[in-house]
Amino acid sequence: NAGVMQNPRHLVRRRGQEARLRCSPMKGHSHVYWYRQLPEEGLKFMVYLQKENIIDESGMPKERFSAEFPKEGPSILRIQQVVRGDSAAYFCASSRTEDYEQYFGPGTRLTVT
Amino acid sequence: AQRVTQPEKLLSVFKGAPVELKCNYSYSGSPELFWYVQYSRQRLQLLLRHISRESIKGFTADLNKGETSFHLKKPFAQEEDSAMYYCALEFYGGATNKLIFGTGTLLAVQP
């Protein structure tokens, strides 16, 4: 089991472009969580998804951010029209069920220039 | 509001010395607390959780509800303990349980 995979590991975007971050959960895991870590801060919950459903997006900024977890393929965190303040590390975690341990991916470091 | 505070950004100790990484939390309900560790070039992984009351790699953490603390301790530090340590609080909000993390403490164990 390769663990939670995230790609790309590093992503550079100019202001106004779109960023797409991918997360493949561990085999057998159907629950995905996204977290953001701004510089000098701890990880902050963004969104929790199950296959084809957004369960809790209370931590997502109201605009420009969206997430999906389709029936087939990885979970995608999409940031439209990126701004410098979006520069951060974005971590994905997966779990077998809601109450089980979350396993983290290596993160994607987004830099907006 | 829920909050986790780790007051030290960096803790440097010598090999064999005791270690205490501080964590304080703010939560009105019954907390579930965790310590996560991130070794160099590796991903974040769960070290221990308070409900299991385990000792992992010699580390222990006791929940003190009176002081709202969950400090991580080890009596004798090893060089391989050098890593970033995050304290996390699990709480139920909205539709699910969520983890909220502290800012982390970098533990550097000197030979």
Interface residues (C-beta under 8 A of the other chain):
Chain A: G3 V4 Y33 Y35 E40 E41 G42 L43 K44 F45 Y48 I55 D56 S58 G59 F91 E98 D99 E101 Q102 Y103 F104 G105 P106 G107
Chain B: V4 Q6 Y36 R43 L44 Q45 L46 Y86 A88 G93 G94 A95 T96 N97 K98 L99 I100 F101 G102 T103 G104
